[in-house]
Amino acid sequence: MTSERIEVRGLTKIYEGGDPHRPTLDRIDLDVPRGQFVSLIGPSGCGKSTLVRVVAGLEDYDEGAVTVFDATPRQMCAAKAVGFVPQTPALLPWLNVRRNVSLPARVNRRAGKGAEHPDELLRMVGLEDAARKYPHELSGGMCQRVAIARAFGTRPDLLLMDEPFSALDEFTREALQWHLLRLWERMSTTVLFVTHSVREAVTLSDRIVVMSARPGRVHEVIPVDLPRPRGDEVTGPRGHALEDRVRASLLGAWESGAAPDDLIPQ
């Protein structure tokens, strides 16, 4: 029977030259069912980005096991079944917006007829009028919208997003969250999303994984019981109650072993 989930069991990661008694990730156990949007949140340095890079097949690990829908991370990466959106958009400056968005489908034979049309993707992120512009002509928020559209273009089985909105102002960040939700709700791609924002995690997620300070461990997994598609409930009493619960969990994780200078996400 094919597994319909990402499974992480006993994952431990120690960087070369690091203290084996204080690994970056320590015995991480995590399940992400196919089609869910799961956010990772925790203090800086707790290993959120490292965990995402291990699941992406971009980093090795020392102990444990990781499977992504019955395949190894490297097998998924080789099959071009994984999309990745980093903190900076990494667009090709010599290609216009439309060609940047369509590039993965042109080089990825796996996409085939399942690839989304670039014009439709640009429409969904509100950039249909910018299709012929080049990255240097766009704002930071517009570039990140292009990167998100590009990541969804081949309908990846798994999309990994490492604080993609961290460099943006609050207004642009909130607008991009809703663009991201529109794309995700249409395609139901499995998403693992790193953030430092409690509000962002509540707005986007099906579940929120609260991680403790280094060594990174899963402190608590909090279900987000808000209806989809998301609406006013996010900023209403239920949304605020969830934010309070996440912040309380972060404080508990911090008190259980964080260094004094670790910060609780806002």
N, C-alpha and C positions, 0 to 999 in steps of 0.2 A: 504493500500500500504506500502510495506517495505521500510524504509529509507536506502538509499545507502550512508550514510555519518556519520561521527562523528559530533555531534552537542553539542556545549558548549554554554550555555545561562546564562548570569549574574553570572558567577561563582566567588564566594568570599571565600577566605580561610584565617582564622585567627588562628595562632598557640596558644596553651594554654599558657596563661600568656602574650600574645602579646597585642599590642595596637590596640583596635578595630577601631581606627581612622587611622591606618596605617597597613592595612592587607597585607599579603604576596601576594595574588592575589585579584584584585579589579574589579569586574564586567566584567569578561572576556567573550567575545563573539567570537566564532570561529567555522568555518565549514571546515571539511576535507572530501572531496568526496572519496568514495572507490577507491582504486588503486593508489591514489596520494602519492607522496613523499613530505612531508612538513617539513621544518626545523624551529626550534625556535631559535632565536638569540637575545641577549640583554646583558646588564651589569650583572656582578656577583651579585647574591642575588635578581634578579628580579622575581624569581619564576618559571623559565623554568622547572627545575627538578620537582618542586612541581606539576606543571600542568600535566606533564607526569605521575607522580605517581597517581594523581587523576584519570586520564583517564584509567590507568591500574587497578584501583580498589584497590590500595594499601594504599590510604589515603582517609579520609572523607573530606567533605567541609561544609561550614557554610550556604551558600546561593546559589541559582541558580539551574541549572539542567545540567546533562551530560548524553547523550545517545550515544551508540556505535552500529550503525546498528540496531536501535530499541530496544536495550537491555541496562540495566544498566552496568556500569563498573564491578561491582561485579558478575553479571550474566555472563558476557563475561569471566571473570577470572575463575569462577567456571566451565565453559564449556571448559576451556583450549583452548580458541580461541585467546589468546593474548600471544605474545612472548615479552621478555624483555632482552635487552643487556645493562648491566651497564658499568661503567667506567673500572672496573676490570673484567676479564673473568669468575672467579668463576668456574673453571673446577674442576672435582673430581680427586684428585691426584692419587687415586688407580685404575683409569680406563685409558686405553690407549686412543689415539686420536679417533680412530674409535668408541670405545664404548661410549666415551663422546658425540660424535655427534649423535649416534643412541639412546642414553638414552631417550630423550623425546618421541620418537615414541614407545619405549617399554613400557613406563608407561602411555602414553596418548591413551586411547582407541579411542578417537575422531579421531586420525590421520588415523587409519585403513590403507586401501590400498592407501590413498592419501599421505602418508609419502614419502619423497624423500629418495632414497637409499644413505646411508652414503658415499659410495665410490664415487658416482657422486658428492655429495656436496663437498667432499674433493678435487676432481679434479677441481671443479670450483673455489676453493680458493687456488689452487696450492699446496695442501698438501697431494696428493695421496701417496707420498713416505714416509710420516711421520705417516701413519695410525697406526703403531704398537708402536710408541713412547709414552712416558708418559709426562704429563705437565712439570715436572721438567727438561726435556730434550729439551724443546722448548724455543725460545726467546719470549719476550713480544708480538711482532707483530704476531708471529705464534700462540700463545695462543689466541689472539683476533680473528684471522681468524677461529680458531676452534669454538670459541663462536658464531661467526656470522653464520657459517655453521650449528651449532646446532640449532640456533634460527629459521632458515628457514626450518629445517628438517620436521616439522609437517605442513608446509604451513599455518601458523597462519593467521587469518583474519586481525589482527592488530599486527604490530611489533613496539615496543617502544624502542628507543635507546638514552641513556643518556650519551652524550659525550664519546662514546666508543673508540675514538682514541686520547683522550686528553693526555695520558701519553706516547705517542709514538713520535719518532723523525719524522721530516718533510718528509723524503723520505719514511719511512715505512707508515706513515699516508696517503700519496698520493697514494701509491700502494694499500692500503686497501680500499680506496674510490672506486677504479675501480673494485676490487673484489666484493665489496658490490653492485655496480651498475649492474654487470653481474648477480648476484643472483636476485636482485630486478626486472630487466627487464625480466627475465625468468618467475618469479612467480607473478608479479604485486600485491604483498602484500601492503596494506596500511601502510605507515611508518610515524611515528612522531619522529623527530630526533633533539636532543639538541646539539648545537655546539656553540663555541665561535669564530669560524673561518669563515670569510666572504667568502673566496675562497672555502672552503669546502661546505658551504651552496649553493653557486652558482653552483658548480660542480654537486651536487647530486639532487637538489630539482626541483619540479614543482612550488612550492610557498615558499616564505620565510616570516615568521611571525616575525616582529621586535617588541620586547617588551621594554617597558619603565622601568626605575629603580623603586625599591620598593616605593609604592605599584605597583606590576606588572600589567600592562595593555597592551592590544594590541595597539601599536602605528600605525602600518601600515602592510598591507599584500602585498608583492611584487611578482608578477608573474615572473617566469623565462622562457622567451620565446626562449630558446635554443632548437634545435632539439634533439630528441632521436632516436637511441642511441647517447650518448654524445661523442663528439670528439674534434677536434682542436678548435671549436668555444669557448670552455671554456676559453682558454688562448688567444683568439683573441680579436679584438676590441669590439665585442658584450659582451663577458664575462667580460672584463675590465669595460665596461660601466655599467653593472649590479652591479659589485662590488662597483663602485663609488656611485651608487644610494643607495645601502644598507648602505654604510658607512655614507652617508649624512642623511639617515633616522635614523640611530643610534645616530648621533650627535644631530638631532632634538629631539629624545626621551630623550637624556641626558639633553639637555638644557631646556626641558619642566618640569624638576622636579628631576633630579638626584642629589644625594649628591656629593660634590666636589671630593671625593676620588673614585667615581665609574670610572671604566675604559671602554673605547670604545674597543670592540673586534678588533683584528687585521685581 
